[in-house]
Amino acid sequence: MTSALVIGGGPAGAEVARLLAARGREVLLLERDAAPQDRVCGEFLSREAVLYLRSAGVDLQALGAVPIDTVRVIARDVIAEVALPFEASSLSRRVLDEASLSNAAAQGVRVERGAHVTSLVRTATGHRVELAGGRAVHADAVFVATGKHELRGHKRGAGLQNDLVAFKLHYVLSNENARAIERCVELTLFPGGYAGLQPIERGRANLCLLVRRAHFARCGHQFPALLEAIAEASPHFASRLQGASPCWRKPLAMTSLPYGYVRGHATDDAFWLGDQGAVIPSFSGDGMSIALHSARLAADTFRAGETPETFQRLLSRDVRAQVRLATLLSRALVQTGTQRLLMEFARFFPARETSEFFPARETSKFFPARETSKFFPARETSEFFPARETSEFFPARETSEFFPARETSEFFPARETSEFFPARETSKLLPRLVKAIATHTRVADAALERTGLLDIRA
């Protein structure tokens, strides 16, 4: 009987196997694919993923990982760019998975490739795992890390967003476009979905996109027709693929992604890691970090003598809030109306100096001013919309319908006017929203502290 059996050789499976072997356990890892494969994945490594891989001894730079420090969001003719608030990298899953498996094998993990698991059953003495061909393996503990693929007989529940189809295709871009996306992830919004484009190793770029089933059906369920529809909706996207050469004959595809799913209980007394434990939407860029976090947490829980049920509860506690927030945002991003509202929002809320959503020279929560008074501060206070003299709901010295001020400008007047929310200096709001999303969909620092990750120094 094997002490620990790991099903799946992706980042989560390879890392939990390595950690268990490093702590003296006999570990067998079963990987379905006999040779290196590409996976449907955005291939983005956030701050947490980079730190976890570094702690595992994976040299991302030696593998050719590309540094990423910028996000660019595009919707038709509106483009917003923001610096990421953390260190990030980009590396293909084919390269990363092989490096991770080699790392595990070097630690003493016995890796079997081409091993297709057909069933997992809890027994009185442990677990029985059956493979194609009739072979059976018995293990004290089982760690399931099969990624987005279901283990036969163990289907996950539905997520909060289940109507997306995912595609992935590597390209060699023109020299001009390759230079244009250096160190950058471009997120293009289009009717019914969004597409991410970023550089990876060997001068290639990874295109990973998600589209609602209904919109894909309108394209006749044809990927070339979908690309044409996206190009028509986004001239910027069309220009990026101008002169590009696809690296494969057809894209990788996957359906029925249960975005927003978080496993609440340990089925069959096994540890369920990575996408088997929680599925976060791709645009957040946090799938890899959650996978690696779950591996560290599972190894720590097992070593402490705790049950798989305890592990699933801890993992749910660590990631549930981020997964739900990212899923709500993902549902909004694929809605055409929300896309238009977001981009118009970005046009109409300008200021160079920022204070969360509504910036001005001095900050006070959402609607800053020189002196503060609850929500809408001013020099002197009068309920919610203060000013020296009062005029019904929105007081000021001189009145102008609903939003009075010394000088009037549509709805939100001020001494100097700039559409709805004026300020003396202008820039865009959207970069702040992008940065907020990047920050609040990450694995929380409190969770990282529990696995000792924040003790790792760059």
N, C-alpha and C positions, 0 to 999 in steps of 0.2 A: 504493500500500500504506500502511495506517495503522500508525503506530509502536506504539500500544498500544490494544487493544480490550477494553472491559469489558462483560461480559454480566451484566445485573442492576443495577437502580437503587435497591436498598435501602441501609441505612447503610454496609455494607462496600463495595459497588460505587461509590456516590457518593463516598465518602471516598478510596478508592484512586485514582479518576479525578481528583479535585481535587488530590491530592498529586502525581500524575504531571504534570498540566498545570502546576502551580506550579513544577515543576522543568524546564520547557521542552519537555515531550513533546507530540506531537500525539495527542490522545486522543478516541476515539469510544466513547460509552456507549450500549448498546442496552437499552431497557427494554420488557418485554413488554406492560405495560398502557398503554393510550392515555390514561387519566385517573387521577387519584388514587384509591387503593384502601385499604381497611382490610386488615390482615393478622392471621393467627392468631399472637398474640404477647401476652405478659404486660404489655408496655409499661412495664417497670420499668427505670430507668436508674441503675445503681450508681455508686459513686464514680469508677471508672475510665471508665465511659461518659460521665459528666458532664465529666470532665477532657478526654477526647479531643474531645468536641463543642465544648467551650470553646476548645480549641486550634485547632479548625477554623473558629472564628468564628461558630458557631451560638449565637444568643442564646435559651436555653431559656426564660428568664423572659418575654421578649417574645412567645414562641410560646404562652404560657399554661401552661407546665409547672407541675405541682403538687409542692411539696416533700414528701418522705416521710422520716420519722425514726423510725417505729415499726413493729414487726411483731407481729401478734396471731395466735396459733395456737389453733384451736378443735377440740375433739373431744367431741361430745355436750355434757355439762355442765361440761367442764373448759376453762377459758380461761386462757392464759398470754400475757403481754405483755412485750416487751423493746424497749429503744431500740436502733436500728441503730448499729453502730460506725463509720459513715461517712455522708457526705452522699449523698442520693439524690433522684431526681426521677421524675415519672410524666408521660408524654406519649404521645398516640396515635400509632401508626405512620403513619396518614394524614398528619398534620401534620408529623411528623419527617421522613418520606421526602421530602415535597415541599420542605421547607426544605433538606434535604441536596442534592437535585438542583439546586435553584436556586443553591445555594452553589457546586456544581461547575461549572455553566454560567457563572457569573460569573467563574470562574477561567480560562475558555477551553475547557472541555470541550464537545464537540459531542454533544448529547443527542438521540437519536431514540426517540420513544415509539411504541408499537404495533408494535414490531419483535420478531417471534417467531422465535427461533433454532431451527432444525430439526436442525443437525448441526455438529460441530466436528471438523476433521480436521487432523492434523499433516502439513505438506508439507516439501519439501526446502528451501524458502526461508522458511518461517514457518508460518502457520496459515491455513486456509480455513474460514470460517464461512458457512453457508448459512441463509437466512431463508425464511420462508413466502412463496410467490410466485415463488421461483426466484432471487432476488437473492443474490449472493455477495460477501463482504467478505474481503479479505486483510489480515493483520496480522503484524507482527514478533512481538509478544507478546500473549497473551490472559490475562485475569483473569476467572475465573468466580465470580460472586457472586449466584447465583440463589436464595439462601435455602434454605428447606426443600424447594423444588421441584427435582426432578431435571432435568438437562439430557438431552435425548433421546440415548440411546445411551451414557450415562455414569452408570449407576446406582451409588450408593454401596453399600458393603458393609453388612452387618447391624451393628447396635449391640449394646449389652449389655442393652437394654430395648426391645423392639420391639412390645409388645402393647397400646399405649395409643392411644386416640382423643382428639383435642384439640378443644375447642369454645371459641368466643369470642363474646361478645355485650355490647354497651354498653347501659347502663341509665340512666334518670333515677330516682334513689332518692327516697324521701320526704325531706322537710326534716330530720326527726329522724335518719334513718339516714345521710343525707349528712353531717350534723354529726358523727355517731358515728365515721365512718371518715376524718375529716380527718387528713391527714398520716400515714395508716396503711395498711399492707397487711394484710388479713385472710386467713389460710390455714386453710381448713376441711378437716379430714380426714373422709372418709366411706368406707364399705365399697367397696373397689375403686378408690379414687382420691382426688384432692384438688382443691380449687377456690380460686383466688385472686381477691380482690375489692379494688380500690383506686380512688381518685379519679383522674380525668384532667381535662383542660381543659374549659371551658364547662359546669362543674357536672355532668358525667357521671361514671359509674363503669364500669370495665372488669371484666367477669367472664370469667376464663379458667380452664377446668378440664380435667383429664385423667382418664380413666377406662379401666379395662381392658376389652378387647373383650368378654370373657365377661360382665362385669357390664352392659355396655351392651346386650348381646344379651338379658339377662333383662328389660330395660326395653322389649323389642320394637323395639330400634333407633330409639326415639323420644325426641327431646330433652326434650319436656315431661314424659314419664314419668320420665326421668332426674332432672330437677329435683325432681319430686315425691318420688322415692326419697331424694335428698340431703336435702330438707327434713324428711322423716320421720326420718332418721338424725341430723339436726342442727337442733334447734329454733332455735338462734342463726342459722343460715343462712336458715331459713324466715322469721324475723323481719326479716332484712335485705332480703329481696325483697318483703316485705309492702308493698303500695302502690307498688311500683316499676313503671315503664313501660319496656319494651324499645324500643330505638331502631331496630331492624331487624325485619323480618318473621320472619326465621329466623337462627340463628347461623351464623357461619363454622365450618367443620369441616375436620379433616385427620387422616388415618390413616397408619399405617406410619412413625411417627417413629423414627429409629434413635438413640435416646438412648444416649450412651456411645460413639458412633462418633468416631474420630479418624483422619483420612486419613494414611496412612504414606508414600505416594509421589505424585509429580506425574504424573497420567494425561495422556497426549498433550502432555507438556511445557508444561502450562498452570499458572497459579497458581490454586489453589482456596481461596476465602476464605469467611469466615463459617460458616454451617451446612454449606457444602460441604467445609469443612476440619475442623470439629469441632462436635458437637451435644451441648449440655449441657441437662439437664432444666430445665424452665421454673421450677420452684419456687426454684431457686438465684438467679434474678434476674440471671444473668451472661451471658446470651446476647448482649445488645447490646454489652457490653464486649469479649467475645471477637471479635465481628464487627469492631469498630473497631480492636481490637489487631491483628487479622490484616491489615487494610487498611494500617495504618502499617508493619507488618513487611514486607509484600509490596512496598510502595513503596521502603522502605529497601534491601531485598535486590536489587530490580531496578536501582536506581540504582548499587549497588555492583558491578554486573556479575555477580552470582551467579545460579545457575540456579533454576528453579522447584523442582527436587528439594531444593536447599538450603533454600528457603523452607518447604516442607512439613515438613522435618525440624526446623527451628527452631520452627515453630508447634506441632508435636507436642510438642516439649520443653517449651514454655511452658505448654501447657494440659492435657496428658494427665492429670496427677495430679488436677487439679481436676475434670475431666470424669468420670473414673472414680469419684472419691469422691462427687460429686453423684449419679451414676447408681446407685451402691449405696444411697445414702440414699433416692433416689426409688423404687427397687424395694421397699425396706422400708416406705415411707410408704403404698404402695397395698395392703399386706397388712393385712387386718383384725386379725389377731393382733398384729402389730407395733404397729399404732395403739393397741390397748388397752394393750399393755405400756408403750408410751411415756407414755401419759397416767397410768397407774398409777404409773409410775416418777416422774413429776412430783409426784404426791401424796405419795410416801413418802420423799423425800429433801430435807427442809427445812433451811434456815438462812438468816439474814439476811446474814451475811458469807460470801463465797464464795471457794473455792480450787478452780478447775476443777470437777470433778464432785461432790466430797464436801466441802462447806464446814464450817468451824468458825472459832473465834476466831483461832487462829494456824494458819498454813498449812504443810503439808509434803506435797507431791505430792497424792495422791488422798485420803488418810485423815489429816488434820492433827491435831496435838495440841501441847501445850506444848513437849515435847522430841521430837526425831525419832529414829526407829530403823527404817531400811528402810521397809517398806510401811505398818506399823501402829504408829506411834510412841506412846510413853508415857514416864513419868518414868524408869523403869528398863527395861532391855532383856532379852528372852528370845526369841530366834529371831524369828519373824514377828509374834507377838502378845505383846508384852512387858508385864510388870507386875512388882511386887516379889516376888510369890510365884508359883510355877508350878503349873499343873494341866493336865497332858497338852498338848494343842495350843493352848489358849487360856487362858493363866495369868492369875491375879489373886488377890487376898487371899481372896476368897470365891468359890466355884465354883458355876456354874449351868449344867449341861449343857455346851453347846458354847461359849457366849460368856459367860464368867463376869465378874463385876464386883462392886463393893460392893453395888450394888442391881441387881436383875435386871429386865429388860424384854424379853420375847420373845427375839429372836435377837441383837440388838445393844444390850446394856445399857449404861447410863451413869448418872451421878448423877441426871440429869433425863431423862425418857424421852419420845421422840416417835416412835412406831411403829418403823421399822427402823433409821434412822440419826438418832439424837436430837441435838438442839442446843438451846441455851437460847432462841434466837430463831428464828422460823420465816418462811420464804418458800418459793418454789418453785424447783426445779432446772431446769425446762424453759426458762426464759428464757436460762440459761447455754448450754444446748444450741443454742437458736436462734442466739444470738450466735456460737457456735463454727462453726456451719454457714455463717453469713453471712461469716465471716472466712476460712474455709479452702476455700471453693469459688470465691473470687475469683481473678482473674489475679494471679499472684505479683508482688510489688514488683520482684524481680530481672528479671522479663520486662518490666515497665514501664520500668525504667531503660534497658533496651536500646533502646527506642524514644524515649527522651528525655521520656516523659510526666511523670515525677516532677520534672522541671525546671520544669514549669508551675506557677505560683503562683496560688492562689485570689484 
